[in-house]
Amino acid sequence: MLDRSSNRPALPPEIARRRTFAIISHPDAGKTTLTEKFLLYGGAIQMAGQVRAKGEARRTRSDFMQMEKDRGISVSASAMSFDYGDYRFNLVDTPGHSDFSEDTYRTLTAVDAAIMVIDGAKGVESQTRKLFEVCRLRDLPILTFCNKMDRESRDTFEIIDEIQENLAIDVTPASWPIGVGREFLGCFDMLRNRLELMDRADRNKVAESIKIEGLDDPALEQHIPAELLDKLREEVEMARELLPAFDQQAMLDGTLTPIWFGSAINSFGVQELMDGIGNYGPEPQIQAAEPRQIAPDEKKVCGFVFKVQANMDPKHRDRVAFVRMASGHFKRGMKLTHVRTKKPMAVSNPVLFLASDRELADEAWAGDIIGIPNHGQLRIGDTLTEGEAIRVSGIPSFAPELLQTCRAGDPLKAKHLDKALMQFAEEGAAKVFKPMIGSGFIVGVVGQLQFEVLASRIEMEYGLPVRFEASQFTSARWISGPKADVDKFVNANKQHISYDNDGDLVFLTRLQWDIDRVVRDYPELTLSSTKEMQV
């Protein structure tokens, strides 16, 4: 159990001001729009590009792949770093689509907190529930933003009750909505005792903030119609009686989530949420590792790769490893040890991200996310240190749920397909299996949309049309056990054996019955549906 106590010794100021967090949600809850508004208020962009917006050729900054731009969905985690007030925000926008949940899971190993975005009309949806459980497994603190309050939304108490019942977490209102839908005027800030009024005329304008002396302040009558004001007073009084008060330590422990209400598209409630992240969110945390944990205030640099992305810039056939700094003060040009290969690595051109845009990083501190351009040396799960043989743990790889055979449209370009598939396997975008017997590749993914993304990227980045065809296999399991038993099993089942891109043995099968048979006939073997990224 990692220590998230707010009573830990104070971190150096430059580390303490870091806030590294992910945004999670069900598709279409408004996650990418919220991300854009974060960048807008952080001064990182001049204009927010609404998803599917027309005019001015706007595109969301965080969605940089062509398919993301075309469909208006996020299918790849992207990292963005920017200053907000006294804080340095490192924000990771994760895929909301369930077909890309493994990318999201790995991303959550690299952050200290999560922002959970829910739709005010739909409440807790299936993907929200799944992602919340992942956060719970990692003991991540969660801050909640209830979006789209300017549309017809559910009753506020009903939304809070649903979160508490479905996710088994206490909820405390950080703000309280004044009306919903067309009547939505803004919120009462319950943490700072002030009124926040929404400006519907300008979506990028910061809301008007009015300091008040409690809900009995006569000044309220100048801004809120009598009927809505009576309702606000009644609901806030009930909320204070029935719901827990804000407790920062309970939030850091993951037992309480504060909830803000707003409308990301109208820029309302966003700044209050950002203030909440800065004022109450966790500083960089202790990182799980073997043979010991890593504290952020250690003098020596340590970082780990949680994502690899190739061809972020179509003009350059590049590959960038996303590295979360776990400790120390990194400076450009440092020589670090690549723990998996035990080789030194000069980090000469590290970059900071604003999605696909990047700038040279002269330095980075614990909590930061930097990119290290490389030619394939760095893989997901790799650890970089100043010499110590320490390995960051807990970065998983999951067995795919769908398997298909991949073939090049032009058989003469089979070697190019080999290179492309290996690249995507190293990115973690898909599992690629090379059968022990026969030719070709079997590609495994979590959801059907991933096949479409792969086909699109292979054609766009390699000029190679491909097709995916039905495979005879439906399940994959990694094989482990005593060498003699593994060899015996492999020799008897060669038609079912493949190698993954790490060279590990994989058992491919059609039926659960086949897996049960192996468990019965080969008790010394283990067939696993997950494996930890090897470093």
Secondary structure, 3 states (H helix, E strand, C coil): CCCCCCCCCCCCHHHHCEEEEEEEECCCCCHHHHHHHHHHHCCCCCCCCCCCCCCCCCCCCCCCCHHHHHHCCCCCCEEEEEEECCEEEEEEECCCCHHHHHHHHHHHCCCCEEEEEEECCCECCHHHHHHHHHHHHCCCCEEEEEECCCCCCCCHHHHHHHHHHHHCCEEEECEEEECCHHHCCEEEECCCCEEEECCCCCCCCCCEEEECCCCCCHHHHHCCCHHHHHHHHHHHHHHHHHCCCCCHHHHHCCCEEEEEECEHHHCECHHHHHHHHHHHCCCCCCECEECCCECCCCCCCEEEEEEEEECCCCCCCCEEEEEEEEECEEECCCEEEECCCCEEEECCCCEEEECCEEEECCEEECCCEEEEECCCCCCCCCEEECCCCCEECCCEEECCCEEEEEEECCHHHHHHHHHHHHHHHHHCCCEEEEECCCCCEEEEECCHHHHHHHHHHHHHHHCCCEEEEECCCCEEEEEECCHHHHHHHHHHCHHHEEECCCCCEEEEECCHHHHHHHHHHCCCCEEECEEECCC
